[in-house]
């Protein structure tokens, strides 16, 4: 499934459900699903409905919406690789200059990166925390890390 939504499965399942429910016409199925007839007809032909109609169709099918979404892609690139990629496309740098900077970044990253196996938490919304909440969270995370560090290797 290359698309973020598996529309082919949705189209197939809508057709199958119409048959399962006694060979419902598209119009009757659309009425049951509470979507416009044209929308359901387009879905059966492989078109993606808008979010509201998608939700109603999936509900009519009795399936969870996430069933139709592709799993998130895991990025395999390392941070230095991403930086090197951007440097190589920088119009202000020659290829040789970009390579030199990328090499320096890789060396620095390898030297300075923390390769310990401690648990890390990234809070994208950390700036929205009030200072007391952030301190409490930091203390909690430090306590959890200390507990994990104190565990024998066979328990972790």
C-alpha positions as CSV (number, residue, x, y, z in Angstrom):
1,X,0.0,0.0,0.0
2,X,1.9,3.1,-1.3
3,X,-0.9,5.6,-0.5
4,X,-1.6,6.7,3.1
5,X,-5.2,5.3,2.8
6,X,-5.9,1.8,1.4
7,X,-8.7,2.9,-0.9
8,X,-8.6,-0.4,-2.8
9,X,-9.5,-2.4,0.3
10,X,-12.2,0.2,1.2
11,X,-13.7,-0.2,-2.3
12,X,-13.6,-4.0,-2.1
13,X,-15.1,-4.1,1.4
14,X,-18.0,-1.7,0.5
15,X,-18.9,-4.0,-2.5
16,X,-18.6,-7.1,-0.3
17,X,-20.7,-5.5,2.4
18,X,-23.5,-4.6,0.0
19,X,-23.6,-8.2,-1.2
20,X,-23.5,-9.5,2.4
21,X,-26.4,-7.3,3.3
22,X,-28.7,-8.9,0.7
23,X,-27.3,-7.4,-2.5
24,X,-28.1,-3.9,-1.5
25,X,-28.2,-1.3,-4.3
26,X,-25.7,1.5,-4.1
27,X,-28.5,3.9,-3.2
28,X,-29.7,1.7,-0.3
29,X,-26.2,1.2,1.0
30,X,-25.5,4.9,0.8
31,X,-28.7,5.6,2.7
32,X,-27.7,3.1,5.4
33,X,-24.2,4.5,5.6
34,X,-25.6,8.0,5.7
35,X,-23.5,9.2,2.8
36,X,-24.5,10.6,-0.6
37,X,-25.1,8.0,-3.3
38,X,-22.5,9.6,-5.6
39,X,-19.9,9.4,-2.8
40,X,-20.4,5.6,-2.3
41,X,-20.4,5.0,-6.0
42,X,-17.0,6.9,-6.3
43,X,-15.6,4.9,-3.4
44,X,-16.5,1.7,-5.1
45,X,-14.6,2.9,-8.1
46,X,-11.5,3.7,-6.0
47,X,-11.9,7.4,-5.1
48,X,-11.1,8.6,-1.6
49,X,-14.1,10.2,0.2
50,X,-13.7,13.2,2.4
51,X,-13.0,12.6,6.1
52,X,-16.6,12.8,7.3
53,X,-17.9,10.4,4.7
54,X,-14.9,8.1,5.2
55,X,-15.8,7.9,8.9
56,X,-19.4,7.1,8.2
57,X,-18.6,4.4,5.6
58,X,-16.1,2.8,7.9
59,X,-18.6,2.9,10.7
60,X,-21.2,1.3,8.4
61,X,-18.6,-1.5,7.6
62,X,-18.1,-2.0,11.3
63,X,-14.3,-1.6,11.0
64,X,-11.9,0.7,12.8
65,X,-10.7,3.6,10.6
66,X,-7.0,2.7,11.3
67,X,-7.5,-0.5,9.3
68,X,-7.2,1.6,6.1
69,X,-4.1,3.6,7.0
70,X,-0.6,2.6,6.2
71,X,1.8,2.1,9.1
72,X,4.1,5.1,9.6
73,X,7.4,4.8,7.8
74,X,10.5,4.5,10.0
75,X,13.3,6.7,8.9
76,X,16.5,4.8,8.4
77,X,18.7,7.8,7.9
78,X,21.0,8.9,10.6
79,X,21.2,12.5,11.7
80,X,24.6,13.0,10.0
81,X,23.1,11.5,6.8
82,X,20.2,14.0,6.8
83,X,22.6,16.9,7.4
84,X,24.9,15.7,4.5
85,X,21.8,15.5,2.3
86,X,20.9,19.1,3.0
87,X,24.5,20.3,2.6
88,X,24.8,18.6,-0.8
89,X,21.8,20.6,-2.0
90,X,22.9,23.9,-0.6
91,X,23.4,26.2,-3.6
92,X,26.0,28.2,-1.6
93,X,28.3,25.3,-1.3
94,X,30.5,23.4,-3.8
95,X,30.3,19.7,-3.7
96,X,33.7,19.5,-2.2
97,X,32.8,22.0,0.6
98,X,29.6,20.1,1.3
99,X,31.5,16.9,1.6
100,X,34.1,18.4,3.9
101,X,31.4,19.9,6.2
102,X,29.5,16.6,6.2
103,X,32.6,14.7,7.1
104,X,33.3,17.1,10.0
105,X,29.7,16.7,11.2
106,X,30.0,12.9,11.0
107,X,33.2,12.9,13.0
108,X,31.8,15.3,15.6
109,X,28.6,13.4,15.9
110,X,30.4,10.1,16.3
111,X,32.6,11.6,19.0
112,X,30.0,13.5,20.9
113,X,26.8,11.4,20.5
114,X,25.7,9.7,23.6
115,X,25.6,6.1,22.7
116,X,24.5,4.9,26.2
117,X,21.3,2.9,26.3
118,X,19.4,5.2,28.6
119,X,15.8,5.9,28.0
120,X,15.2,9.1,26.1
121,X,11.9,11.0,25.9
122,X,11.4,13.9,23.4
123,X,8.6,16.2,24.3
124,X,7.6,18.2,21.3
125,X,5.4,20.4,23.4
126,X,7.9,20.9,26.2
127,X,7.8,24.7,25.8
128,X,4.1,24.6,26.8
129,X,4.8,23.1,30.2
130,X,4.7,25.4,33.1
131,X,8.0,25.3,35.1
132,X,6.7,23.3,38.0
133,X,5.2,20.6,35.7
134,X,8.4,20.4,33.7
135,X,10.4,19.9,37.0
136,X,8.0,17.2,38.2
137,X,8.2,15.4,34.9
138,X,12.0,15.7,34.8
139,X,12.2,14.3,38.4
140,X,9.9,11.5,37.5
141,X,11.9,10.6,34.4
142,X,15.2,10.7,36.3
143,X,13.7,8.5,39.0
144,X,12.5,6.0,36.3
145,X,15.9,6.0,34.6
146,X,17.6,5.4,38.0
147,X,15.3,2.5,38.6
148,X,16.1,1.0,35.2
149,X,19.8,1.5,35.7
150,X,19.6,-0.2,39.1
151,X,17.9,-3.3,37.6
152,X,20.0,-6.4,37.0
153,X,20.6,-7.0,33.3
154,X,18.3,-10.1,33.2
155,X,15.2,-8.1,34.4
156,X,15.4,-5.1,32.0
